[in-house]
Amino acid sequence: MSKKMQQPPRTIQNVFVLMLLALFAGLSTFLVTMGAQLYKTTVDRGAENNTARIMSAVVRSAVWAEDGGEVLVESYPEHNLKALAIKDDFDGEIYYQRLFCHDGYLWESYTSEERGFDIEAGENLCELAEFDPSLEGKMLTVRLVAPDGTESTIKVALRAGGADE
């Protein structure tokens, strides 16, 4: 007669396998979470950089596109703002393109001299906390502050209409 031999319980092996599976699951979750956090940080930084590039590109392109006109810095104390204005003369009719900061946005308006400046006229271009233009001779300097507090300064040398001889 043969005796049936009973296998010893393999609890140590089973516990070891379960511990390896738990360690794998825990490390996988950790790596996915870290990767998601890195991705979110990268996207946020990209958005900040895009906002800064948009703000400066809007100002530069407005000045360069209309450099044949007279570039002015206008102050409107009743609205507590300064505007960068580009004055154009089209066959005796005067028009102003203005860039200014209002209600947390950079605004652009294009109005005739007859109509004058209206803070509600125009369209908002991007978020902006501060817009401070200044003009010294041929050099236009604009200080921009983004909503997150990032500050940048744009310097544009005026070539034609707004430039002093």
Secondary structure as UniProt FT lines:
FT   HELIX           11..65
FT   TURN            66..68
FT   STRAND          70..76
FT   TURN            77..80
FT   STRAND          81..90
FT   TURN            91..92
FT   STRAND          93..102
FT   TURN            103..104
FT   STRAND          105..112
FT   TURN            113..115
FT   TURN            119..120
FT   STRAND          123..127
FT   STRAND          130..136
FT   TURN            137..138
FT   STRAND          139..145
FT   TURN            147..148
FT   STRAND          151..157
FT   TURN            161..162
//
